[in-house]
């Protein structure tokens, strides 16, 4: 419109060519700068993109886990198969795990979870056989039509807890397969080493997948875990995808080169933005943790005194609740054996009855009359012979099954219907399906009230279980009342759930099922997690502060050293120094605000609480004092504190 020219496709093509050339020049300049700065070593970006995660200092307090990451897949960034097929260029991505490394794990997923765990190895991540493992599966909404239309069907990423992207995997003609997660995990283990933790929405079942994969020993040796913990939700990937979804319309019909180039451009800018927010992340989390401690600690201590509780009680209840939820639908071995034996006796009685009925209905020696019977009668005779043989084989099979069970259970005399054990086991067998449905429904209600209410994850499952319960309840002796979902949904506490009053595990007698006890326990664990977060933030703040000082010094030093031999490269590094200095000065100001928080209990090495001058220099060797803690920095910290609070 500005030039008053009609649009032609050639204009768009010329602009695209120029834009590609411009980006290519930027990549080459970046490569030269990284080489001069020593930032071109293998995996340098992954190891240094997030200073609070990776810039380790001497004598710092060890963290457990050493670092926190998250990973997940997203189906928004698709690319139509065949788009831009004439463009055979290969984009040199810094984020992408090559498809060849991903395909290395394609056969791992064919194994049944748990089959490849070595006998002398107990993987940290795989040993927890949680009940939720069987209930959670990766959401896979990729249909056959989608696979046939698209070549790239999405991306699978990993990121640190501060939101900086670590790795990228392209999902090809599939949904979220295990090979993408395994390739990502392998890369994380290779680069970051031991004692890490990764948040994944199917962490429990994925732990089993890792234990059954070719990286089982590596994950075990590095003590890597898959979990969610503390006041950090480790759902960073969801926020990353929320931002990357804006790129989807642009790359849907792009060539593979441009598809990856646009994704890289987005994530590169995303990481720059997240780097500039690192100190804000630490500041906000520090304030949140201090608020939890200051608000809840007095209440916890008061309630502990009133109820006569100790910290040990809370830890014990946590373990007991986990054991309860894991064993809700597990029957004792003795009950199972008895029910199995009675079921076998019932099957044997049925087989004997069938055998007798078959012979009673066919007392005539039919085979003798074969030559004098018509063809239809011969067919009837053959059918009867087959039925008789089938009944006999079933009788023999049931007799062998009963004999085998009696031998294993040490039963010398076959049980009869008049025996008490037979009647009890038969009654349990009759009500087995109903009991299972009741306890499954009970477990869902417990989870909903205790843990899943905020995400409403149990709602659909409760509806399904409730339908099964209502179909079986009238068939019981005596008939049980049916339930409506709105009745269960309105329960605010376990005591209102009538079924639990008759639970064979006597749930309502458990101390951790008491509303008062659980409220104080919840506050206690919030305080514990907040204190753990404070410990981590202290380390992260020190790492970030050291990084911004070292980075500014390093950039300035390299720029000076190249000022005469490579002036153009020196100018580029000087420009990068100026850009970094502006961002790093914001970090210094926010770090000063953190140090001034009431309750801050860690001082940066060399600071000693007496103030620190922030000194930066220029290429001409001059230095300028930007601020110190006692005046400008404190004023700016107060302003930032007010802004961040809003």
C-alpha positions in Angstrom: 0.0 0.0 0.0 2.8 2.4 0.8 4.4 1.9 -2.7 1.0 1.7 -4.5 2.1 -1.5 -6.2 -0.1 -4.5 -7.1 0.8 -7.7 -5.4 2.7 -10.3 -7.4 3.9 -13.7 -6.3 7.4 -12.8 -7.5 7.6 -10.0 -4.9 6.8 -12.5 -2.2 9.4 -14.9 -3.6 12.1 -12.2 -3.8 11.4 -11.1 -0.2 11.6 -14.8 1.0 14.9 -15.3 -0.7 16.3 -12.1 0.8 15.0 -13.0 4.2 16.6 -16.5 4.0 19.9 -14.9 2.9 19.7 -12.4 5.8 19.1 -15.2 8.3 21.9 -17.2 6.8 24.3 -14.3 7.3 23.2 -13.9 10.9 23.9 -17.6 11.5 27.4 -17.3 10.0 28.1 -14.2 12.1 26.8 -16.0 15.2 29.1 -19.0 14.5 32.1 -16.7 14.2 31.2 -14.9 17.5 30.7 -18.2 19.3 34.0 -19.5 18.0 35.8 -16.4 19.3 34.0 -16.6 22.7 34.6 -20.4 23.0 30.9 -21.1 22.9 31.2 -23.6 20.0 32.0 -26.7 22.0 29.6 -29.7 21.9 26.3 -29.0 23.7 27.5 -25.6 24.9 24.0 -24.1 24.5 22.3 -26.8 26.5 25.0 -26.5 29.2 24.9 -22.7 29.5 21.6 -21.4 28.2 20.2 -21.3 31.8 22.8 -20.1 34.3 20.6 -20.8 37.4 20.4 -24.4 36.3 23.9 -25.1 35.1 26.5 -22.5 36.2 27.7 -24.5 39.2 29.9 -22.8 41.8 32.5 -24.2 44.2 31.3 -25.1 47.6 27.6 -24.5 46.8 25.0 -26.5 48.7 24.1 -29.7 46.8 20.6 -29.9 45.5 18.3 -32.9 45.3 17.4 -33.2 42.5 20.4 -31.5 41.1 18.2 -29.9 38.3 14.6 -29.9 37.3 13.4 -30.3 33.7 10.1 -31.1 31.9 9.2 -32.7 28.6 6.1 -33.2 26.6 4.7 -33.4 23.0 2.4 -31.1 21.1 0.5 -31.6 17.9 0.0 -28.0 16.7 3.2 -27.5 14.7 2.2 -29.9 11.8 3.5 -29.7 8.3 1.7 -31.0 5.2 3.5 -33.9 3.5 5.1 -32.9 0.3 5.1 -29.1 1.0 8.1 -27.4 -0.5 9.6 -30.7 -1.8 11.8 -28.8 -4.2 13.7 -27.2 -1.3 16.4 -29.7 -0.4 18.3 -27.5 2.0 19.0 -28.8 5.5 18.6 -26.4 8.4 21.4 -26.5 11.0 19.3 -26.5 14.1 20.8 -26.0 17.6 17.8 -27.6 19.3 16.9 -30.6 17.1 17.9 -34.1 18.2 18.6 -35.7 14.8 16.0 -38.2 13.5 18.7 -40.9 13.3 19.2 -40.6 17.1 15.4 -40.8 17.6 15.0 -43.9 15.4 17.6 -45.7 17.5 14.9 -46.1 20.1 12.1 -47.3 17.7 12.5 -50.9 18.7 12.7 -50.2 22.4 8.9 -49.5 22.6 8.1 -53.0 21.4 9.3 -54.4 24.6 6.9 -55.0 27.5 7.7 -52.6 30.3 9.9 -54.2 32.9 11.3 -57.0 30.7 14.8 -55.5 30.4 15.6 -54.7 34.0 18.8 -56.4 34.9 18.7 -58.7 37.8 21.3 -56.8 39.8 20.0 -53.3 39.0 17.1 -51.4 40.6 16.4 -48.3 38.6 15.5 -45.4 40.7 12.9 -44.2 38.2 11.3 -47.6 37.6 11.1 -49.2 40.9 8.0 -47.4 42.0 5.2 -49.6 40.7 2.5 -47.0 41.3 -1.1 -47.9 40.9 -1.6 -44.9 38.6 0.8 -46.4 36.1 -2.0 -48.6 34.7 -4.5 -45.7 34.6 -2.6 -43.0 32.8 -1.7 -43.1 29.1 -0.2 -40.5 26.8 -3.0 -38.7 25.0 -2.8 -39.6 21.3 -5.3 -37.8 19.2 -3.5 -38.4 15.9 -5.8 -40.3 13.5 -4.8 -42.3 10.4 -6.0 -39.4 8.2 -3.7 -37.0 10.0 -0.8 -39.3 9.6 -1.4 -39.7 5.9 -1.8 -35.9 5.3 1.1 -34.6 7.4 4.8 -35.4 7.4 5.6 -33.6 10.7 2.7 -34.2 13.1 4.1 -32.1 15.9 7.1 -31.6 18.2 8.4 -33.0 21.4 10.4 -30.7 23.6 12.3 -30.5 26.9 12.9 -27.4 28.9 14.4 -26.4 32.3 12.2 -25.3 35.1 12.8 -21.7 34.1 11.3 -22.2 30.7 14.4 -22.2 28.5 14.1 -24.9 25.8 16.8 -27.6 25.8 15.9 -30.0 23.1 13.5 -30.5 20.2 12.3 -33.6 18.4 10.1 -33.7 15.4 7.2 -36.1 15.6 6.9 -37.8 12.1 3.6 -39.4 10.9 2.6 -40.4 14.4 1.4 -39.2 17.8 3.4 -39.0 20.9 5.5 -42.2 20.8 7.8 -43.4 23.4 10.9 -43.2 21.1 10.6 -39.4 21.2 10.7 -39.3 25.0 13.5 -41.9 25.2 15.7 -39.9 22.7 15.1 -36.8 24.8 15.8 -38.5 28.1 19.0 -40.0 26.6 20.2 -36.6 25.5 19.4 -35.1 28.9 21.3 -37.9 30.7 24.3 -37.5 28.4 24.5 -33.7 28.8 23.4 -33.0 32.4 24.6 -36.1 34.2 23.3 -37.5 37.4 20.6 -36.9 40.0 18.2 -35.0 37.7 14.4 -35.1 37.7 12.0 -34.7 34.7 8.4 -33.7 34.9 6.3 -35.7 32.4 2.5 -36.0 32.4 2.7 -39.8 32.2 5.8 -40.1 34.5 4.7 -43.2 36.3 4.2 -45.4 33.2 7.1 -43.7 31.4 9.3 -44.8 34.3 8.5 -48.4 33.4 9.2 -47.7 29.7 12.6 -46.4 30.6 13.3 -49.4 32.8 12.5 -51.6 29.8 14.5 -49.6 27.3 18.1 -49.6 26.2 18.8 -46.6 28.5 17.7 -48.4 31.6 21.2 -48.8 33.0 22.1 -45.3 32.2 19.0 -43.9 33.9 19.6 -46.1 36.9 23.3 -45.1 37.2 22.5 -41.4 37.0 19.6 -41.8 39.6 17.2 -40.0 37.2 13.6 -39.6 38.3 10.3 -38.7 36.6 8.0 -36.8 38.9 6.3 -33.6 40.0 7.2 -31.9 43.3 7.6 -28.9 45.5 5.9 -25.6 44.6 7.1 -26.0 41.0 4.5 -27.8 38.9 7.1 -28.8 36.1 4.4 -28.1 33.5 6.7 -25.6 31.7 6.1 -27.3 28.3 2.4 -26.4 28.4 3.4 -22.7 28.6 5.9 -23.2 25.8 3.3 -24.8 23.6 0.9 -22.0 24.3 3.4 -19.6 22.8 4.6 -21.8 19.9 1.0 -22.3 18.7 1.1 -18.9 17.1 3.7 -20.2 14.7 1.5 -23.1 13.5 -0.4 -21.2 10.7 2.8 -19.9 9.2 4.6 -23.3 8.8 1.7 -25.6 7.9 2.6 -25.6 4.2 6.2 -24.6 4.5 9.2 -26.7 3.2 10.9 -28.8 5.8 13.8 -26.2 5.8 11.5 -23.3 6.5 9.3 -25.4 9.0 12.4 -25.9 11.1 13.8 -22.4 10.6 10.6 -20.7 11.8 10.4 -23.0 14.8 14.0 -22.3 15.7 13.5 -18.5 15.3 10.5 -18.7 17.7 12.4 -20.7 20.3 15.5 -18.6 20.0 13.5 -15.5 20.8 11.5 -17.4 23.5 14.8 -18.3 25.2 16.1 -14.7 25.1 12.9 -13.6 26.7 13.1 -16.3 29.4 16.7 -15.4 30.0 15.7 -11.8 30.7 13.1 -13.0 33.2 15.4 -15.4 35.2 15.9 -13.0 38.1 12.1 -12.2 38.1 11.4 -16.0 38.3 13.7 -16.3 41.3 12.3 -13.2 42.9 8.7 -14.2 42.6 9.3 -17.8 43.7 11.3 -16.5 46.7 8.5 -14.2 47.7 6.0 -17.0 47.3 8.0 -19.4 49.4 8.6 -16.9 52.1 4.9 -16.1 52.2 4.0 -19.7 52.6 6.5 -20.1 55.4 5.5 -17.0 57.3 1.7 -17.6 56.9 1.5 -21.4 57.6 4.4 -22.1 60.0 2.7 -20.6 63.1 -0.6 -22.3 62.2 1.1 -25.6 61.8 2.9 -25.4 65.1 -0.3 -24.3 66.9 -2.3 -27.2 65.4 0.4 -29.7 66.2 0.3 -28.7 69.8 -3.5 -28.9 69.9 -3.8 -32.3 68.3 -0.7 -33.8 69.8 1.0 -34.4 66.5 4.6 -34.5 65.3 6.4 -34.1 62.0 6.9 -37.9 62.0 3.2 -38.4 62.0 2.7 -36.5 58.8 5.5 -38.4 57.0 3.9 -41.7 58.3 0.4 -40.7 57.1 1.7 -39.9 53.7 3.2 -43.4 53.3 0.1 -45.1 54.7 -2.2 -43.2 52.3 0.0 -44.2 49.3 -0.1 -47.8 50.4 -3.9 -47.6 50.8 -4.5 -46.2 47.3 -2.1 -48.8 45.8 -3.9 -51.7 47.4 -7.5 -50.7 47.0 -8.2 -53.2 44.3 -5.7 -55.9 45.4 -7.1 -59.0 47.0 -5.2 -61.0 49.5 -3.4 -64.1 48.1 -5.4 -66.3 50.4 -8.8 -64.9 49.3 -7.8 -65.3 45.6 -6.8 -69.0 46.1 -10.0 -69.9 47.9 -12.2 -68.1 45.3 -10.2 -69.7 42.5 -10.7 -73.2 44.1 -14.4 -72.7 44.6 -14.7 -71.3 41.1 -13.0 -74.5 39.9 -15.4 -76.7 41.9 -18.4 -74.8 40.5 -17.0 -75.3 37.0 -16.4 -79.0 37.7 -20.0 -79.4 38.9 -21.2 -77.7 35.8 -19.1 -80.0 33.6 -20.4 -83.1 35.4 -24.0 -81.9 35.0 -23.4 -81.3 31.3 -21.8 -84.7 30.8 -24.8 -86.4 32.4 -27.3 -84.4 30.4 -25.6 -85.3 27.1 -25.6 -89.0 27.9 -29.2 -88.9 29.2 -30.4 -87.3 26.0 -28.8 -89.8 23.7 -29.2 -93.3 25.2 -29.6 -95.0 21.9 -26.4 -96.5 20.4 -26.7 -94.3 17.4 -23.4 -95.4 15.7 -24.8 -98.9 15.2 -27.6 -97.6 13.0 -25.4 -95.4 10.8 -25.8 -97.6 7.7 -29.6 -97.6 8.0 -30.2 -93.9 8.7 -30.7 -91.2 6.3 -28.1 -88.5 5.8 -29.8 -86.1 8.1 -29.9 -88.6 10.9 -26.2 -89.3 10.3 -25.5 -85.6 10.7 -27.4 -85.5 13.9 -25.4 -88.5 15.1 -22.1 -86.8 14.3 -23.1 -83.6 16.1 -24.1 -85.7 19.2 -20.7 -87.5 19.1 -18.9 -84.1 18.9 -21.0 -82.8 21.8 -20.2 -85.8 23.9 -16.5 -85.6 23.2 -16.5 -81.9 24.0 -18.3 -82.5 27.3 -15.9 -85.3 28.2 -12.8 -83.2 27.4 -14.2 -80.3 29.5 -14.9 -82.7 32.4 -11.3 -84.0 32.3 -10.0 -80.4 32.1 -12.0 -79.3 35.1 -11.0 -82.4 37.1 -7.4 -81.7 36.4 -7.7 -78.0 37.4 -9.4 -79.0 40.7 -6.7 -81.6 41.4 -3.9 -79.1 40.7 -5.4 -76.5 43.0 -6.0 -79.0 45.8 -2.3 -80.1 45.5 -1.0 -76.5 45.7 -3.3 -75.5 48.5 -2.6 -78.7 50.5 -6.3 -79.8 50.5 -6.7 -83.5 51.1 -10.5 -83.7 51.1 -12.6 -82.0 48.4 -14.7 -79.1 49.8 -18.5 -79.5 49.8 -21.2 -76.9 49.6 -22.1 -77.5 53.2 -18.7 -76.3 54.5 -18.3 -72.8 55.9 -15.2 -72.0 53.9 -16.9 -73.0 50.7 -19.9 -70.8 51.4 -17.7 -67.8 52.4 -15.6 -68.1 49.3 -18.7 -68.6 47.1 -20.3 -65.5 48.5 -17.0 -63.5 47.9 -16.9 -64.9 44.4 -20.5 -63.9 43.8 -19.9 -60.4 45.0 -16.4 -60.1 43.5 -17.3 -57.8 40.6 -19.4 -55.6 42.8 -16.7 -55.4 45.5 -14.1 -54.4 42.8 -16.4 -51.7 41.4 -17.1 -50.4 44.9 -13.4 -50.2 45.8 -12.5 -48.7 42.5 -15.2 -46.1 43.0 -14.0 -45.6 46.5 -10.5 -45.0 45.3 -11.6 -42.4 42.7 -13.5 -40.5 45.3 -10.5 -40.5 47.7 -8.3 -39.2 44.9 -10.8 -36.6 43.9 -11.2 -35.3 47.4 -7.5 -35.5 48.3 -5.5 -34.8 45.2 -7.3 -34.4 41.9 -10.0 -31.8 42.6 -8.2 -28.9 41.0 -7.8 -30.6 37.6 -11.1 -32.6 37.8 -9.1 -35.6 36.5 -11.3 -38.1 38.2 -14.7 -36.9 37.0 -15.1 -39.0 33.9 -13.7 -42.1 35.5 -16.1 -41.7 38.4 -19.1 -41.6 35.9 -17.9 -44.8 34.3 -17.4 -46.6 37.6 -20.7 -45.3 38.9 -22.6 -46.8 35.9 -21.0 -50.2 36.7 -21.9 -49.9 40.4 -25.5 -49.0 39.7 -25.9 -52.0 37.3 -24.6 -54.4 39.9 -26.0 -52.9 43.1 -29.6 -54.3 42.7 -28.3 -57.8 42.0 -26.7 -58.1 45.5 -28.2 -59.9 48.4 -29.5 -57.8 50.0 -29.8 -55.2 47.1 -27.6 -52.2 47.5 -28.8 -48.6 46.9 -27.9 -46.9 43.6 -26.0 -43.6 43.6 -26.1 -40.5 41.5 -23.1 -38.6 40.4 -24.3 -35.3 41.9 -24.4 -37.1 45.3 -20.7 -38.0 45.0 -19.7 -34.6 43.5 -21.3 -32.8 46.4 -19.3 -34.7 49.1 -16.9 -32.3 50.7 -15.2 -34.9 52.9 -14.8 -38.7 53.3 -17.2 -38.9 56.2 -20.1 -37.9 53.9 -19.4 -40.8 51.5 -21.7 -43.5 52.8 -19.9 -46.4 51.0 -16.8 -45.8 53.0 -18.6 -46.6 56.3 -18.7 -50.2 55.2 -15.2 -50.4 53.7 -13.4 -53.6 54.6 -10.3 -51.5 55.1 -12.0 -49.3 57.7 -10.8 -46.1 55.9 -12.6 -43.7 58.2 -10.6 -44.9 61.2 -7.3 -43.9 59.6 -5.8 -40.8 61.3 -4.9 -39.4 57.8 -8.5 -39.6 56.8 -9.5 -37.1 59.4 -10.3 -33.7 58.0 -8.5 -31.8 60.8 -5.5 -34.0 60.5 -5.3 -33.7 56.7 -5.6 -29.9 56.9 -2.7 -29.5 59.2 -0.7 -32.1 57.2 -1.3 -30.2 54.0 0.0 -27.0 55.6 3.0 -28.9 57.0 4.0 -30.2 53.6 3.5 -26.8 52.0 6.0 -25.4 54.5 8.5 -28.3 53.8 8.3 -27.7 50.1 8.7 -24.0 50.5 11.8 -24.5 52.6 13.2 -26.8 49.9 12.4 -24.1 47.3 14.3 -21.5 49.3 17.3 -23.7 49.4 17.2 -24.1 45.6 16.6 -20.4 45.0 19.6 -19.5 47.1 21.8 -21.6 44.9 20.2 -20.3 41.7 20.5 -16.7 42.7 24.2 -17.2 43.4 24.8 -18.9 40.1 23.0 -16.2 38.2 24.8 -13.4 40.0 28.2 -15.0 39.2 27.2 -15.7 35.6 26.2 -12.1 34.8 29.5 -10.9 36.3 31.6 -13.5 34.4 29.7 -13.1 31.1 30.2 -9.3 31.0 33.8 -9.7 31.9 34.4 -12.4 29.3 32.6 -10.5 26.5 34.5 -7.3 27.2 37.9 -9.1 27.4 37.4 -10.9 24.1 36.2 -7.7 22.4 39.3 -5.9 23.5 41.7 -8.7 22.5 40.2 -8.7 18.9 39.9 -4.9 18.5 43.1 -4.6 16.4 43.4 -8.0 14.7 39.7 -8.5 13.9 37.9 -5.1 14.3 34.7 -6.2 12.6 34.4 -9.3 14.9 35.4 -7.2 17.9 32.6 -4.7 17.0 30.0 -7.5 16.9 31.1 -8.9 20.3 31.1 -5.3 21.7 27.5 -5.0 20.4 26.6 -8.3 22.1 28.3 -7.1 25.3 26.2 -3.9 25.3 23.0 -5.9 24.8 23.9 -8.4 27.5 24.9 -5.7 29.9 21.5 -4.0 29.7 19.8 -7.3 30.5 22.3 -8.3 33.2 22.0 -5.0 34.9 18.3 -5.7 35.3 19.3 -9.1 36.8 21.6 -7.3 39.2 18.9 -5.0 40.3 16.4 -7.8 40.9 19.0 -9.8 42.7 19.6 -6.9 45.0 15.8 -6.9 45.7 16.0 -10.6 46.5 18.9 -10.0 49.0 16.8 -7.3 50.7 13.7 -9.5 51.1 12.8 -10.0 54.8 13.7 -13.6 55.5 16.5 -13.9 52.9 18.9 -16.2 54.5 21.8 -16.6 52.1 24.4 -14.0 51.0 26.3 -14.2 47.8 30.0 -15.1 48.2 32.1 -12.0 48.9 29.1 -9.9 49.6 28.8 -10.4 53.4 25.8 -8.1 53.6 27.8 -4.9 53.3 26.8 -3.9 49.8 28.4 -4.5 46.4 29.4 -2.2 43.7 28.3 -3.2 40.2 31.2 -2.2 37.9 31.3 -2.5 34.1 33.8 -1.3 31.6 34.0 -0.2 28.0 36.5 -1.0 25.2 38.5 2.1 26.0 39.2 0.7 29.5 37.1 3.2 31.4 34.8 1.9 34.2 31.5 3.2 35.5 29.9 2.5 38.8 26.3 1.8 38.0 24.8 1.4 41.5 25.5 0.2 45.0 23.1 -1.5 47.4 22.7 1.4 49.8 21.1 3.9 47.4 20.1 3.6 43.8 19.9 -0.2 43.8 17.6 -0.2 46.9 15.4 2.4 45.3 15.2 0.5 42.0 14.6 -2.7 44.0 11.7 -1.1 45.8 10.2 0.0 42.5 10.6 -3.5 41.0 9.1 -5.1 44.1 6.0 -2.9 43.8 5.7 -3.6 40.1 6.1 -7.4 40.4 3.6 -7.5 43.3 1.0 -5.9 41.0 
